[in-house]
Amino acid sequence: MEALIKFVQDEFVTKKEFPEFGAGDTITVYYEIREGEKTRTQFFRGVVIQVKGTGITKTFTIRKMSGTVGVERIFPLNMPALQKIEINKKGSVRRARIYYFRGLTGKKARIKEKRM
């Protein structure tokens, strides 16, 4: 059964090429929004909290601060409206899912940048 599901996913789902990123990275996601007949591109820039799943079901969560309110958004990696992903900063964190980041404010909410 798993082989059949994998075959269907490989054959019929178009995959886009996006750069590799992980938890702690600051990225900008450009996605398309439809409002009636019109379409426009909007971006969401924030820190990746987690990357979850594999293959076609892969999703990632981004958190940004809008004023004093934290806003999180979950994006499926194979979403048709997703146009491009830019990596702004590579973060150096020890965890794959940095949920503790939600409780941090001020200077404690900074993530050390990874040198390349």
PLY file of the C-alpha trace (Angstrom):
ply
format ascii 1.0
element vertex 116
property float x
property float y
property float z
element edge 115
property int vertex1
property int vertex2
end_header
0.00 0.00 0.00
2.81 2.41 0.87
4.50 1.68 -2.43
1.31 2.56 -4.31
0.93 5.86 -2.41
4.56 6.75 -3.08
4.16 5.94 -6.78
1.09 8.18 -7.11
2.83 11.03 -5.27
5.91 10.80 -7.48
3.94 10.64 -10.71
1.16 13.19 -10.26
2.35 15.81 -7.80
4.63 18.51 -9.18
7.48 19.36 -6.86
9.08 22.79 -6.68
12.72 23.28 -5.81
13.23 25.25 -2.61
16.42 25.81 -0.62
17.15 23.67 2.42
16.31 25.33 5.73
15.71 24.26 9.31
14.65 25.45 12.72
16.16 28.77 13.76
16.59 30.09 10.22
15.04 33.42 9.27
13.27 33.06 5.94
10.95 35.02 3.68
8.10 33.13 2.03
6.41 34.64 -1.02
2.93 33.30 -1.72
0.03 34.22 -3.95
-3.26 35.53 -2.60
-6.49 35.59 -4.61
-9.02 38.30 -3.85
-11.97 37.82 -6.14
-10.63 37.98 -9.69
-7.30 39.58 -8.75
-4.15 37.88 -7.52
-1.25 39.45 -5.68
1.97 38.29 -4.06
2.39 38.66 -0.32
5.39 37.77 1.81
5.77 36.46 5.35
9.18 36.88 7.02
10.02 35.19 10.29
11.89 32.49 12.17
11.28 28.82 11.39
9.93 27.13 14.52
9.71 23.62 13.10
9.89 21.54 9.94
7.55 18.56 10.05
6.80 15.58 7.83
8.45 14.13 4.74
7.84 14.18 1.02
4.50 15.56 -0.06
3.21 16.12 3.48
6.14 18.29 4.58
5.14 21.47 6.41
6.99 24.24 8.20
5.92 26.78 10.82
7.14 30.37 10.78
6.82 32.85 13.65
7.10 36.62 13.38
6.39 39.48 15.73
3.73 41.91 14.57
4.08 44.74 17.04
3.88 43.03 20.43
1.84 40.07 19.17
3.45 36.87 17.93
2.00 35.54 14.67
2.60 31.97 13.49
1.73 30.48 10.16
2.01 26.91 8.91
2.91 26.44 5.24
2.71 23.13 3.35
5.84 22.83 1.21
3.88 21.64 -1.84
1.25 24.42 -1.66
0.49 25.62 -5.22
0.33 29.27 -4.11
3.91 29.14 -2.78
6.13 31.06 -5.18
9.58 31.23 -3.62
11.47 30.98 -0.35
14.49 33.12 0.52
16.84 32.34 3.39
17.82 35.59 5.12
19.85 34.20 8.04
20.96 30.75 9.12
20.34 30.27 12.83
22.39 28.18 15.22
20.03 26.22 17.48
20.33 22.84 19.18
16.75 21.66 18.77
14.70 20.61 15.74
11.57 22.25 17.16
12.14 25.47 19.06
8.81 25.89 20.83
10.63 27.57 23.73
11.13 30.54 21.39
7.46 31.48 21.90
8.06 32.40 25.53
11.12 34.58 24.93
10.95 38.37 24.59
13.45 41.16 24.08
17.14 40.34 23.81
16.56 36.74 24.88
14.58 36.16 21.71
17.67 36.55 19.52
19.12 33.53 17.73
22.85 33.31 17.16
23.77 33.37 13.47
25.61 30.38 12.01
28.88 31.26 10.32
29.53 29.69 6.94
0 1
1 2
2 3
3 4
4 5
5 6
6 7
7 8
8 9
9 10
10 11
11 12
12 13
13 14
14 15
15 16
16 17
17 18
18 19
19 20
20 21
21 22
22 23
23 24
24 25
25 26
26 27
27 28
28 29
29 30
30 31
31 32
32 33
33 34
34 35
35 36
36 37
37 38
38 39
39 40
40 41
41 42
42 43
43 44
44 45
45 46
46 47
47 48
48 49
49 50
50 51
51 52
52 53
53 54
54 55
55 56
56 57
57 58
58 59
59 60
60 61
61 62
62 63
63 64
64 65
65 66
66 67
67 68
68 69
69 70
70 71
71 72
72 73
73 74
74 75
75 76
76 77
77 78
78 79
79 80
80 81
81 82
82 83
83 84
84 85
85 86
86 87
87 88
88 89
89 90
90 91
91 92
92 93
93 94
94 95
95 96
96 97
97 98
98 99
99 100
100 101
101 102
102 103
103 104
104 105
105 106
106 107
107 108
108 109
109 110
110 111
111 112
112 113
113 114
114 115
